[in-house]
Amino acid sequence: HATIGFAWMALYFVFRKSSARFMGLGFGLTLGWLLGIFQMIRGEHFLSHTIVTMIASWLVILLTFSCFQRFYHVKRNAS
């Protein structure tokens, strides 16, 4: 569940202004932690699960952004 919230951290790469970027990142972090804490209260997850989910989500977002950036950079230079 927390993964869905942390996926919104990708908004960091959507906006151009730094203030909007950090608001998008903050939105994803807040939503992810709210969902993670909810699961901890239910007894379904531990704190470590939420931390690892946050880190893994950020790494997937960075990897995806890097791949798209390289693809579009190569595509732009080819034309």
Distance bins in CASP14 RR format, pairs under 12 A and 6 or more apart:
PFRMAT RR
TARGET T0000
AUTHOR 0000-0000-0000
RMODE 2
METHOD distances of the structure
MODEL  1
1 7 0 0 0 0 0 1 0 0 0 0 0
1 31 0 0 0 0 0 1 0 0 0 0 0
1 32 0 0 0 0 1 0 0 0 0 0 0
1 33 0 0 0 0 0 1 0 0 0 0 0
1 34 0 0 0 0 1 0 0 0 0 0 0
1 35 1 0 1 0 0 0 0 0 0 0 0
1 36 1 0 0 1 0 0 0 0 0 0 0
1 37 0 0 0 0 0 1 0 0 0 0 0
1 38 1 0 0 1 0 0 0 0 0 0 0
1 39 1 0 1 0 0 0 0 0 0 0 0
1 40 0 0 0 0 0 1 0 0 0 0 0
1 41 0 0 0 0 0 1 0 0 0 0 0
1 42 0 0 0 0 1 0 0 0 0 0 0
1 44 0 0 0 0 1 0 0 0 0 0 0
1 45 0 0 0 0 1 0 0 0 0 0 0
1 49 0 0 0 0 0 1 0 0 0 0 0
1 50 0 0 0 0 1 0 0 0 0 0 0
1 53 0 0 0 0 1 0 0 0 0 0 0
2 8 0 0 0 0 0 1 0 0 0 0 0
2 9 0 0 0 0 0 1 0 0 0 0 0
2 28 0 0 0 0 0 1 0 0 0 0 0
2 29 0 0 0 0 0 1 0 0 0 0 0
2 30 0 0 0 0 0 1 0 0 0 0 0
2 31 0 0 0 0 1 0 0 0 0 0 0
2 32 1 0 1 0 0 0 0 0 0 0 0
2 33 1 0 0 1 0 0 0 0 0 0 0
2 34 0 0 0 0 1 0 0 0 0 0 0
2 35 1 0 1 0 0 0 0 0 0 0 0
2 36 1 1 0 0 0 0 0 0 0 0 0
2 37 0 0 0 0 1 0 0 0 0 0 0
2 38 0 0 0 0 1 0 0 0 0 0 0
2 39 1 0 0 1 0 0 0 0 0 0 0
2 40 0 0 0 0 1 0 0 0 0 0 0
2 44 0 0 0 0 0 1 0 0 0 0 0
2 45 1 0 0 1 0 0 0 0 0 0 0
2 46 0 0 0 0 0 1 0 0 0 0 0
2 47 0 0 0 0 0 1 0 0 0 0 0
2 48 0 0 0 0 0 1 0 0 0 0 0
2 49 1 0 0 1 0 0 0 0 0 0 0
2 50 1 0 1 0 0 0 0 0 0 0 0
2 51 0 0 0 0 1 0 0 0 0 0 0
2 52 0 0 0 0 1 0 0 0 0 0 0
2 53 1 0 1 0 0 0 0 0 0 0 0
2 54 1 0 0 1 0 0 0 0 0 0 0
2 55 0 0 0 0 0 1 0 0 0 0 0
2 56 0 0 0 0 0 1 0 0 0 0 0
2 57 0 0 0 0 1 0 0 0 0 0 0
3 9 0 0 0 0 0 1 0 0 0 0 0
3 10 0 0 0 0 0 1 0 0 0 0 0
3 28 0 0 0 0 0 1 0 0 0 0 0
3 31 0 0 0 0 0 1 0 0 0 0 0
3 32 0 0 0 0 1 0 0 0 0 0 0
3 35 0 0 0 0 1 0 0 0 0 0 0
3 36 0 0 0 0 1 0 0 0 0 0 0
3 39 0 0 0 0 0 1 0 0 0 0 0
3 45 0 0 0 0 0 1 0 0 0 0 0
3 49 0 0 0 0 0 1 0 0 0 0 0
3 50 0 0 0 0 1 0 0 0 0 0 0
3 52 0 0 0 0 0 1 0 0 0 0 0
3 53 1 0 1 0 0 0 0 0 0 0 0
3 54 0 0 0 0 1 0 0 0 0 0 0
3 55 0 0 0 0 0 1 0 0 0 0 0
3 56 0 0 0 0 1 0 0 0 0 0 0
3 57 1 0 1 0 0 0 0 0 0 0 0
3 58 0 0 0 0 0 1 0 0 0 0 0
3 60 0 0 0 0 1 0 0 0 0 0 0
3 61 0 0 0 0 0 1 0 0 0 0 0
4 10 0 0 0 0 0 1 0 0 0 0 0
4 28 0 0 0 0 1 0 0 0 0 0 0
4 31 1 0 0 1 0 0 0 0 0 0 0
4 32 1 0 0 1 0 0 0 0 0 0 0
4 34 0 0 0 0 0 1 0 0 0 0 0
4 35 1 0 0 1 0 0 0 0 0 0 0
4 36 0 0 0 0 0 1 0 0 0 0 0
4 38 0 0 0 0 0 1 0 0 0 0 0
4 39 0 0 0 0 0 1 0 0 0 0 0
4 53 0 0 0 0 1 0 0 0 0 0 0
4 57 0 0 0 0 1 0 0 0 0 0 0
5 11 0 0 0 0 0 1 0 0 0 0 0
5 24 0 0 0 0 0 1 0 0 0 0 0
5 25 0 0 0 0 0 1 0 0 0 0 0
5 26 0 0 0 0 0 1 0 0 0 0 0
5 27 0 0 0 0 1 0 0 0 0 0 0
5 28 1 0 1 0 0 0 0 0 0 0 0
5 29 0 0 0 0 1 0 0 0 0 0 0
5 30 0 0 0 0 1 0 0 0 0 0 0
5 31 1 0 1 0 0 0 0 0 0 0 0
5 32 1 1 0 0 0 0 0 0 0 0 0
5 33 0 0 0 0 1 0 0 0 0 0 0
5 34 0 0 0 0 1 0 0 0 0 0 0
5 35 1 0 1 0 0 0 0 0 0 0 0
5 36 0 0 0 0 1 0 0 0 0 0 0
5 37 0 0 0 0 0 1 0 0 0 0 0
5 38 0 0 0 0 0 1 0 0 0 0 0
5 39 0 0 0 0 0 1 0 0 0 0 0
5 50 0 0 0 0 0 1 0 0 0 0 0
5 53 0 0 0 0 1 0 0 0 0 0 0
5 54 0 0 0 0 1 0 0 0 0 0 0
5 57 0 0 0 0 1 0 0 0 0 0 0
5 58 0 0 0 0 0 1 0 0 0 0 0
5 61 0 0 0 0 0 1 0 0 0 0 0
6 12 0 0 0 0 0 1 0 0 0 0 0
6 24 0 0 0 0 0 1 0 0 0 0 0
6 25 0 0 0 0 0 1 0 0 0 0 0
6 26 0 0 0 0 0 1 0 0 0 0 0
6 27 0 0 0 0 0 1 0 0 0 0 0
6 28 1 0 0 1 0 0 0 0 0 0 0
6 29 1 0 0 1 0 0 0 0 0 0 0
6 30 0 0 0 0 0 1 0 0 0 0 0
6 31 1 0 0 1 0 0 0 0 0 0 0
6 32 1 0 1 0 0 0 0 0 0 0 0
6 33 0 0 0 0 1 0 0 0 0 0 0
6 34 0 0 0 0 0 1 0 0 0 0 0
6 35 0 0 0 0 1 0 0 0 0 0 0
6 36 0 0 0 0 1 0 0 0 0 0 0
6 49 0 0 0 0 0 1 0 0 0 0 0
6 50 0 0 0 0 1 0 0 0 0 0 0
6 51 0 0 0 0 0 1 0 0 0 0 0
6 52 0 0 0 0 0 1 0 0 0 0 0
6 53 1 0 0 1 0 0 0 0 0 0 0
6 54 1 0 1 0 0 0 0 0 0 0 0
6 55 0 0 0 0 1 0 0 0 0 0 0
6 56 0 0 0 0 1 0 0 0 0 0 0
6 57 1 1 0 0 0 0 0 0 0 0 0
6 58 1 0 0 1 0 0 0 0 0 0 0
6 59 0 0 0 0 0 1 0 0 0 0 0
6 60 0 0 0 0 1 0 0 0 0 0 0
6 61 0 0 0 0 1 0 0 0 0 0 0
7 24 0 0 0 0 0 1 0 0 0 0 0
7 27 0 0 0 0 0 1 0 0 0 0 0
7 28 1 0 0 1 0 0 0 0 0 0 0
7 29 0 0 0 0 0 1 0 0 0 0 0
7 31 0 0 0 0 1 0 0 0 0 0 0
7 32 0 0 0 0 1 0 0 0 0 0 0
7 35 0 0 0 0 0 1 0 0 0 0 0
7 53 0 0 0 0 0 1 0 0 0 0 0
7 54 0 0 0 0 0 1 0 0 0 0 0
7 56 0 0 0 0 0 1 0 0 0 0 0
7 57 1 0 0 1 0 0 0 0 0 0 0
7 58 0 0 0 0 0 1 0 0 0 0 0
7 60 0 0 0 0 1 0 0 0 0 0 0
7 61 1 0 0 1 0 0 0 0 0 0 0
7 64 0 0 0 0 0 1 0 0 0 0 0
8 14 0 0 0 0 0 1 0 0 0 0 0
8 23 0 0 0 0 0 1 0 0 0 0 0
8 24 1 0 0 1 0 0 0 0 0 0 0
8 25 0 0 0 0 1 0 0 0 0 0 0
8 26 0 0 0 0 1 0 0 0 0 0 0
8 27 1 0 1 0 0 0 0 0 0 0 0
8 28 1 1 0 0 0 0 0 0 0 0 0
8 29 0 0 0 0 1 0 0 0 0 0 0
8 30 0 0 0 0 1 0 0 0 0 0 0
8 31 1 0 1 0 0 0 0 0 0 0 0
8 32 1 0 0 1 0 0 0 0 0 0 0
8 33 0 0 0 0 0 1 0 0 0 0 0
8 34 0 0 0 0 0 1 0 0 0 0 0
8 35 0 0 0 0 0 1 0 0 0 0 0
8 54 0 0 0 0 0 1 0 0 0 0 0
8 57 0 0 0 0 1 0 0 0 0 0 0
8 58 0 0 0 0 0 1 0 0 0 0 0
8 61 0 0 0 0 1 0 0 0 0 0 0
9 21 0 0 0 0 0 1 0 0 0 0 0
9 22 0 0 0 0 0 1 0 0 0 0 0
9 23 0 0 0 0 0 1 0 0 0 0 0
9 24 1 0 0 1 0 0 0 0 0 0 0
9 25 1 0 1 0 0 0 0 0 0 0 0
9 26 1 0 0 1 0 0 0 0 0 0 0
9 27 0 0 0 0 1 0 0 0 0 0 0
9 28 1 0 1 0 0 0 0 0 0 0 0
9 29 1 0 0 1 0 0 0 0 0 0 0
9 30 0 0 0 0 0 1 0 0 0 0 0
9 31 0 0 0 0 1 0 0 0 0 0 0
9 32 0 0 0 0 1 0 0 0 0 0 0
9 33 0 0 0 0 0 1 0 0 0 0 0
9 53 0 0 0 0 0 1 0 0 0 0 0
9 54 0 0 0 0 1 0 0 0 0 0 0
9 55 0 0 0 0 0 1 0 0 0 0 0
9 56 0 0 0 0 0 1 0 0 0 0 0
9 57 1 0 0 1 0 0 0 0 0 0 0
9 58 1 0 0 1 0 0 0 0 0 0 0
9 59 0 0 0 0 0 1 0 0 0 0 0
9 60 0 0 0 0 1 0 0 0 0 0 0
9 61 1 0 1 0 0 0 0 0 0 0 0
9 62 0 0 0 0 1 0 0 0 0 0 0
9 64 0 0 0 0 0 1 0 0 0 0 0
9 65 0 0 0 0 0 1 0 0 0 0 0
10 21 0 0 0 0 0 1 0 0 0 0 0
10 24 0 0 0 0 1 0 0 0 0 0 0
10 25 0 0 0 0 1 0 0 0 0 0 0
10 26 0 0 0 0 0 1 0 0 0 0 0
10 27 0 0 0 0 0 1 0 0 0 0 0
10 28 0 0 0 0 1 0 0 0 0 0 0
10 29 0 0 0 0 0 1 0 0 0 0 0
10 31 0 0 0 0 0 1 0 0 0 0 0
10 57 0 0 0 0 1 0 0 0 0 0 0
10 58 0 0 0 0 1 0 0 0 0 0 0
10 60 0 0 0 0 1 0 0 0 0 0 0
10 61 1 0 1 0 0 0 0 0 0 0 0
10 62 0 0 0 0 1 0 0 0 0 0 0
10 63 0 0 0 0 0 1 0 0 0 0 0
10 64 1 0 0 1 0 0 0 0 0 0 0
10 65 1 0 0 1 0 0 0 0 0 0 0
10 68 0 0 0 0 0 1 0 0 0 0 0
11 20 0 0 0 0 1 0 0 0 0 0 0
11 21 1 0 0 1 0 0 0 0 0 0 0
11 22 0 0 0 0 1 0 0 0 0 0 0
11 23 1 0 0 1 0 0 0 0 0 0 0
11 24 1 1 0 0 0 0 0 0 0 0 0
11 25 1 0 0 1 0 0 0 0 0 0 0
11 26 0 0 0 0 1 0 0 0 0 0 0
11 27 1 0 0 1 0 0 0 0 0 0 0
11 28 1 0 0 1 0 0 0 0 0 0 0
11 29 0 0 0 0 0 1 0 0 0 0 0
11 30 0 0 0 0 0 1 0 0 0 0 0
11 31 0 0 0 0 0 1 0 0 0 0 0
11 61 0 0 0 0 1 0 0 0 0 0 0
11 65 0 0 0 0 0 1 0 0 0 0 0
12 18 0 0 0 0 1 0 0 0 0 0 0
12 19 0 0 0 0 0 1 0 0 0 0 0
12 20 0 0 0 0 1 0 0 0 0 0 0
12 21 1 0 1 0 0 0 0 0 0 0 0
12 22 1 0 0 1 0 0 0 0 0 0 0
12 23 0 0 0 0 1 0 0 0 0 0 0
12 24 1 0 1 0 0 0 0 0 0 0 0
12 25 1 0 1 0 0 0 0 0 0 0 0
12 26 0 0 0 0 1 0 0 0 0 0 0
12 27 0 0 0 0 1 0 0 0 0 0 0
12 28 0 0 0 0 1 0 0 0 0 0 0
12 29 0 0 0 0 1 0 0 0 0 0 0
12 57 0 0 0 0 0 1 0 0 0 0 0
12 58 0 0 0 0 1 0 0 0 0 0 0
12 61 1 0 0 1 0 0 0 0 0 0 0
12 62 0 0 0 0 1 0 0 0 0 0 0
12 64 0 0 0 0 0 1 0 0 0 0 0
12 65 0 0 0 0 1 0 0 0 0 0 0
13 20 0 0 0 0 0 1 0 0 0 0 0
13 21 1 0 0 1 0 0 0 0 0 0 0
13 22 0 0 0 0 0 1 0 0 0 0 0
13 24 0 0 0 0 1 0 0 0 0 0 0
13 25 0 0 0 0 1 0 0 0 0 0 0
13 58 0 0 0 0 0 1 0 0 0 0 0
13 61 1 0 0 1 0 0 0 0 0 0 0
13 62 0 0 0 0 1 0 0 0 0 0 0
13 63 0 0 0 0 0 1 0 0 0 0 0
13 64 0 0 0 0 1 0 0 0 0 0 0
13 65 1 0 1 0 0 0 0 0 0 0 0
13 66 0 0 0 0 0 1 0 0 0 0 0
13 67 0 0 0 0 0 1 0 0 0 0 0
13 68 0 0 0 0 1 0 0 0 0 0 0
13 69 0 0 0 0 1 0 0 0 0 0 0
14 20 0 0 0 0 1 0 0 0 0 0 0
14 21 0 0 0 0 1 0 0 0 0 0 0
14 23 0 0 0 0 0 1 0 0 0 0 0
14 24 1 0 0 1 0 0 0 0 0 0 0
14 25 0 0 0 0 0 1 0 0 0 0 0
14 27 0 0 0 0 0 1 0 0 0 0 0
14 28 0 0 0 0 0 1 0 0 0 0 0
14 61 0 0 0 0 0 1 0 0 0 0 0
14 65 0 0 0 0 0 1 0 0 0 0 0
14 68 0 0 0 0 0 1 0 0 0 0 0
15 21 1 0 1 0 0 0 0 0 0 0 0
15 22 0 0 0 0 1 0 0 0 0 0 0
15 23 1 0 0 1 0 0 0 0 0 0 0
15 24 1 0 0 1 0 0 0 0 0 0 0
15 25 0 0 0 0 1 0 0 0 0 0 0
15 26 0 0 0 0 0 1 0 0 0 0 0
15 27 0 0 0 0 0 1 0 0 0 0 0
17 23 0 0 0 0 1 0 0 0 0 0 0
17 24 0 0 0 0 0 1 0 0 0 0 0
18 24 0 0 0 0 0 1 0 0 0 0 0
18 25 0 0 0 0 0 1 0 0 0 0 0
19 25 0 0 0 0 0 1 0 0 0 0 0
19 26 0 0 0 0 0 1 0 0 0 0 0
20 26 0 0 0 0 0 1 0 0 0 0 0
20 27 0 0 0 0 0 1 0 0 0 0 0
21 27 0 0 0 0 0 1 0 0 0 0 0
21 28 0 0 0 0 0 1 0 0 0 0 0
22 28 0 0 0 0 0 1 0 0 0 0 0
22 29 0 0 0 0 0 1 0 0 0 0 0
22 30 0 0 0 0 0 1 0 0 0 0 0
23 29 0 0 0 0 0 1 0 0 0 0 0
23 30 0 0 0 0 0 1 0 0 0 0 0
24 30 0 0 0 0 1 0 0 0 0 0 0
24 31 0 0 0 0 1 0 0 0 0 0 0
24 61 0 0 0 0 0 1 0 0 0 0 0
25 31 0 0 0 0 0 1 0 0 0 0 0
25 32 0 0 0 0 0 1 0 0 0 0 0
25 54 0 0 0 0 0 1 0 0 0 0 0
25 57 0 0 0 0 0 1 0 0 0 0 0
25 58 0 0 0 0 1 0 0 0 0 0 0
25 61 0 0 0 0 1 0 0 0 0 0 0
26 32 0 0 0 0 1 0 0 0 0 0 0
26 33 0 0 0 0 1 0 0 0 0 0 0
26 34 0 0 0 0 0 1 0 0 0 0 0
26 54 0 0 0 0 0 1 0 0 0 0 0
26 58 0 0 0 0 0 1 0 0 0 0 0
27 33 0 0 0 0 0 1 0 0 0 0 0
27 34 0 0 0 0 0 1 0 0 0 0 0
28 34 0 0 0 0 1 0 0 0 0 0 0
28 35 0 0 0 0 1 0 0 0 0 0 0
28 36 0 0 0 0 0 1 0 0 0 0 0
28 54 0 0 0 0 1 0 0 0 0 0 0
28 57 0 0 0 0 1 0 0 0 0 0 0
28 58 0 0 0 0 0 1 0 0 0 0 0
28 61 0 0 0 0 0 1 0 0 0 0 0
29 35 0 0 0 0 0 1 0 0 0 0 0
29 36 0 0 0 0 0 1 0 0 0 0 0
29 50 0 0 0 0 0 1 0 0 0 0 0
29 51 0 0 0 0 0 1 0 0 0 0 0
29 53 0 0 0 0 0 1 0 0 0 0 0
29 54 1 0 0 1 0 0 0 0 0 0 0
29 55 0 0 0 0 0 1 0 0 0 0 0
29 57 0 0 0 0 1 0 0 0 0 0 0
29 58 0 0 0 0 1 0 0 0 0 0 0
29 61 0 0 0 0 0 1 0 0 0 0 0
30 36 0 0 0 0 0 1 0 0 0 0 0
30 37 0 0 0 0 0 1 0 0 0 0 0
30 54 0 0 0 0 0 1 0 0 0 0 0
31 37 0 0 0 0 0 1 0 0 0 0 0
31 38 0 0 0 0 0 1 0 0 0 0 0
31 54 0 0 0 0 0 1 0 0 0 0 0
31 57 0 0 0 0 0 1 0 0 0 0 0
32 38 0 0 0 0 1 0 0 0 0 0 0
32 39 0 0 0 0 0 1 0 0 0 0 0
32 40 0 0 0 0 0 1 0 0 0 0 0
32 45 0 0 0 0 0 1 0 0 0 0 0
32 49 0 0 0 0 0 1 0 0 0 0 0
32 50 1 0 0 1 0 0 0 0 0 0 0
32 51 0 0 0 0 0 1 0 0 0 0 0
32 53 0 0 0 0 1 0 0 0 0 0 0
32 54 1 0 0 1 0 0 0 0 0 0 0
32 57 0 0 0 0 1 0 0 0 0 0 0
32 58 0 0 0 0 0 1 0 0 0 0 0
33 39 0 0 0 0 0 1 0 0 0 0 0
33 40 0 0 0 0 0 1 0 0 0 0 0
33 45 0 0 0 0 0 1 0 0 0 0 0
33 47 0 0 0 0 0 1 0 0 0 0 0
33 50 1 0 0 1 0 0 0 0 0 0 0
33 51 0 0 0 0 1 0 0 0 0 0 0
33 53 0 0 0 0 0 1 0 0 0 0 0
33 54 1 0 0 1 0 0 0 0 0 0 0
33 57 0 0 0 0 0 1 0 0 0 0 0
34 40 0 0 0 0 0 1 0 0 0 0 0
34 41 0 0 0 0 0 1 0 0 0 0 0
34 50 0 0 0 0 0 1 0 0 0 0 0
35 41 0 0 0 0 0 1 0 0 0 0 0
35 42 0 0 0 0 0 1 0 0 0 0 0
35 44 0 0 0 0 0 1 0 0 0 0 0
35 45 0 0 0 0 1 0 0 0 0 0 0
35 49 0 0 0 0 0 1 0 0 0 0 0
35 50 0 0 0 0 1 0 0 0 0 0 0
35 53 0 0 0 0 1 0 0 0 0 0 0
35 54 0 0 0 0 0 1 0 0 0 0 0
35 57 0 0 0 0 0 1 0 0 0 0 0
36 42 0 0 0 0 1 0 0 0 0 0 0
36 43 0 0 0 0 0 1 0 0 0 0 0
36 44 0 0 0 0 1 0 0 0 0 0 0
36 45 1 0 0 1 0 0 0 0 0 0 0
36 46 0 0 0 0 0 1 0 0 0 0 0
36 47 0 0 0 0 1 0 0 0 0 0 0
36 48 0 0 0 0 0 1 0 0 0 0 0
36 49 1 0 0 1 0 0 0 0 0 0 0
36 50 1 0 1 0 0 0 0 0 0 0 0
36 51 0 0 0 0 1 0 0 0 0 0 0
36 52 0 0 0 0 0 1 0 0 0 0 0
36 53 1 0 0 1 0 0 0 0 0 0 0
36 54 0 0 0 0 1 0 0 0 0 0 0
36 57 0 0 0 0 0 1 0 0 0 0 0
37 43 0 0 0 0 0 1 0 0 0 0 0
37 44 0 0 0 0 0 1 0 0 0 0 0
37 45 0 0 0 0 1 0 0 0 0 0 0
37 46 0 0 0 0 0 1 0 0 0 0 0
37 47 0 0 0 0 1 0 0 0 0 0 0
37 49 0 0 0 0 0 1 0 0 0 0 0
37 50 1 0 0 1 0 0 0 0 0 0 0
37 51 0 0 0 0 0 1 0 0 0 0 0
37 54 0 0 0 0 0 1 0 0 0 0 0
38 44 0 0 0 0 1 0 0 0 0 0 0
38 45 0 0 0 0 1 0 0 0 0 0 0
38 50 0 0 0 0 0 1 0 0 0 0 0
39 45 1 0 1 0 0 0 0 0 0 0 0
39 46 0 0 0 0 1 0 0 0 0 0 0
39 47 0 0 0 0 0 1 0 0 0 0 0
39 49 1 0 0 1 0 0 0 0 0 0 0
39 50 1 0 0 1 0 0 0 0 0 0 0
39 53 0 0 0 0 1 0 0 0 0 0 0
40 46 1 0 0 1 0 0 0 0 0 0 0
40 47 1 0 0 1 0 0 0 0 0 0 0
40 48 0 0 0 0 0 1 0 0 0 0 0
40 49 0 0 0 0 1 0 0 0 0 0 0
40 50 1 0 0 1 0 0 0 0 0 0 0
40 51 0 0 0 0 0 1 0 0 0 0 0
40 53 0 0 0 0 0 1 0 0 0 0 0
41 47 0 0 0 0 0 1 0 0 0 0 0
41 50 0 0 0 0 0 1 0 0 0 0 0
43 49 0 0 0 0 0 1 0 0 0 0 0
43 50 0 0 0 0 0 1 0 0 0 0 0
44 50 0 0 0 0 0 1 0 0 0 0 0
45 51 0 0 0 0 0 1 0 0 0 0 0
45 52 0 0 0 0 0 1 0 0 0 0 0
45 53 0 0 0 0 1 0 0 0 0 0 0
45 54 0 0 0 0 0 1 0 0 0 0 0
46 52 0 0 0 0 1 0 0 0 0 0 0
46 53 0 0 0 0 0 1 0 0 0 0 0
47 53 0 0 0 0 0 1 0 0 0 0 0
47 54 0 0 0 0 0 1 0 0 0 0 0
48 54 0 0 0 0 0 1 0 0 0 0 0
48 55 0 0 0 0 0 1 0 0 0 0 0
49 55 0 0 0 0 0 1 0 0 0 0 0
49 56 0 0 0 0 0 1 0 0 0 0 0
50 56 0 0 0 0 0 1 0 0 0 0 0
50 57 0 0 0 0 0 1 0 0 0 0 0
51 57 0 0 0 0 0 1 0 0 0 0 0
51 58 0 0 0 0 0 1 0 0 0 0 0
52 58 0 0 0 0 0 1 0 0 0 0 0
52 59 0 0 0 0 0 1 0 0 0 0 0
53 59 0 0 0 0 0 1 0 0 0 0 0
53 60 0 0 0 0 0 1 0 0 0 0 0
54 60 0 0 0 0 0 1 0 0 0 0 0
54 61 0 0 0 0 0 1 0 0 0 0 0
55 61 0 0 0 0 0 1 0 0 0 0 0
55 62 0 0 0 0 0 1 0 0 0 0 0
56 62 0 0 0 0 0 1 0 0 0 0 0
56 63 0 0 0 0 0 1 0 0 0 0 0
57 63 0 0 0 0 0 1 0 0 0 0 0
57 64 0 0 0 0 0 1 0 0 0 0 0
58 64 0 0 0 0 0 1 0 0 0 0 0
58 65 0 0 0 0 0 1 0 0 0 0 0
59 65 0 0 0 0 0 1 0 0 0 0 0
59 66 0 0 0 0 0 1 0 0 0 0 0
60 66 0 0 0 0 0 1 0 0 0 0 0
60 67 0 0 0 0 0 1 0 0 0 0 0
61 67 0 0 0 0 0 1 0 0 0 0 0
61 68 0 0 0 0 0 1 0 0 0 0 0
62 68 0 0 0 0 0 1 0 0 0 0 0
62 69 0 0 0 0 0 1 0 0 0 0 0
63 69 0 0 0 0 0 1 0 0 0 0 0
63 70 0 0 0 0 0 1 0 0 0 0 0
64 70 0 0 0 0 0 1 0 0 0 0 0
64 71 0 0 0 0 0 1 0 0 0 0 0
65 71 0 0 0 0 0 1 0 0 0 0 0
65 72 0 0 0 0 0 1 0 0 0 0 0
66 72 0 0 0 0 0 1 0 0 0 0 0
66 73 0 0 0 0 0 1 0 0 0 0 0
67 73 0 0 0 0 0 1 0 0 0 0 0
67 74 0 0 0 0 0 1 0 0 0 0 0
68 74 0 0 0 0 0 1 0 0 0 0 0
68 75 0 0 0 0 0 1 0 0 0 0 0
69 75 0 0 0 0 0 1 0 0 0 0 0
69 76 0 0 0 0 0 1 0 0 0 0 0
70 76 0 0 0 0 0 1 0 0 0 0 0
70 77 0 0 0 0 0 1 0 0 0 0 0
71 77 0 0 0 0 0 1 0 0 0 0 0
71 78 0 0 0 0 0 1 0 0 0 0 0
72 78 0 0 0 0 0 1 0 0 0 0 0
72 79 0 0 0 0 0 1 0 0 0 0 0
73 79 0 0 0 0 0 1 0 0 0 0 0
END
